[in-house]
Amino acid sequence: MSNPNATYQSPLGGRYASPAMLRLFSNDTRYGLWRRLWVALAETEMELGLPVTQEQVDELRAHVDDIDYACVAEKEKEIRHDVMAHVYAYGVVCPKAKGIIHLGATSCYVTDNADVLILKQGLEILRHKMVKVLRNLAHFAKEYRALPTLGYTHLQPAQPVTVGKRATLWMQDLLMDYDDLCYIQGRLRLLGSRGTTGTQASFLDLFDGDHEKVKELDRRIAHKMGLDGVFPVSGQTYPRKLDSRVLNVLGGLAQSAYRFGNDLRLLQHMREMEEPFEKHQVGSSAMAYKRNPMRSERICALARHVMALTQDAQMTAATQWFERTLDDSANRRLSLPEAFLATDAVLELYANIASGMVVYPAMIGKRVMENLPFMATEAILMEGVRLGGDRQALHERIRVHSQAAAARMKQEGKESDLMERIAADPAFPTDHEHLTKLLAPENYTGRAAEQTVNFVKNEVDPRSRRPRRARDGRDQTVKRPRITPA
């Protein structure tokens, strides 16, 4: 028996992706779909009057899952054609149906149609995981909807927001990806039975020039495989633009996840929030005290890979010649599975982190209060004017005191004494106690709490409860591929 540790194994399979996504891109799924497509073709050809018998169809259906991979490998080594090797192996176990397997079809009938079905189910797996992430984030956002935290622009202290409101920014990014995914998912089409250049000439010959039967062949096969229809026109393959559109959705999702992971890494650096850290988890091999944000870092690493893979699909779509070239095949065998497996892993990590993020209100409050006096200066200015002060004079005094207090913090490492400086300035008709009352953080978060509650209610909850609908009103819920034909 060969040693699996002696050859390269993809980390996406061994470390990162879920069992469900790994099964979807397995040989059993792919080649099982090929056989189901051959069953659908034979059965439909029989229904439309070609010389295919029910006995042959039944024999094909009975042997859908018993794929002899050794037989396939031996035959492919001889003829150097994977589809024909599988046709041969299928014929070995289906001697009665051997002569009608793949009747009228070209290789892309099974390869491309199976790929669309795999993309369809892959998107469905990701859709469910996105909903899980959104639900976890929504729960977190509602819990911390009113907890003030320092906002940042240019990574510099800005007006306070709330912890929950910040989570809505992560969710909003993900919701845009969710809508894009549902839109593309609802518009997947099979290649159908198109022949070598997409003209369906072989099938037109089989049906003695009957165009309606050729069209009905496509319609019935698509229905049996769980999709609404086929592309209106094609070359030998389905448009590689579809791969690009699908991977663009995954790339967008990766962007959103990266942004979340990066934000959390920064917050963990500031000791305001942390990703879950298990009791016996080791943060560093050398520095035992460390609590590294390894899950967030892994999100960013895998998301970067997904974003890079979108370029593969874009270049493949752009460089197809006329009715097809074969320079897409090897690339797609890598880029499509890896994009889905990596995105799947990203969402697994995202859901895990979002379900157990740790918040440190005391540290958050400390940072808010260190900076709030500077942000409250406008309110202090208005209050001074209300009590009879001169606006221009007070503005100048606040400017001077602010710069002095900031210099003290930066140069001496001391806490801000801005309130003490202002209270001691005779230009201000107030005292320290009165000024302190102006420093309640919740007074500076605006509508953050209300925005959070409304966002979850109006944007997140509806998508979590029911399937998305296309702009034309069609339900975009996607059925699972038929692993076992009826």
Helices and strands as residue ranges (DSSP letters): G 4-6, H 11-11, I 12-16, H 19-24, H 27-47, H 54-62, H 69-79, H 82-93, G 98-100, H 108-143, E 148-153, E 156-162, H 163-185, H 201-206, H 211-224, H 241-269, E 273-274, H 294-318, H 329-354, E 358-359, H 361-375, H 377-386, H 391-412, H 418-424, H 432-436, G 437-439, G 441-444, H 448-455, I 456-460, H 461-465
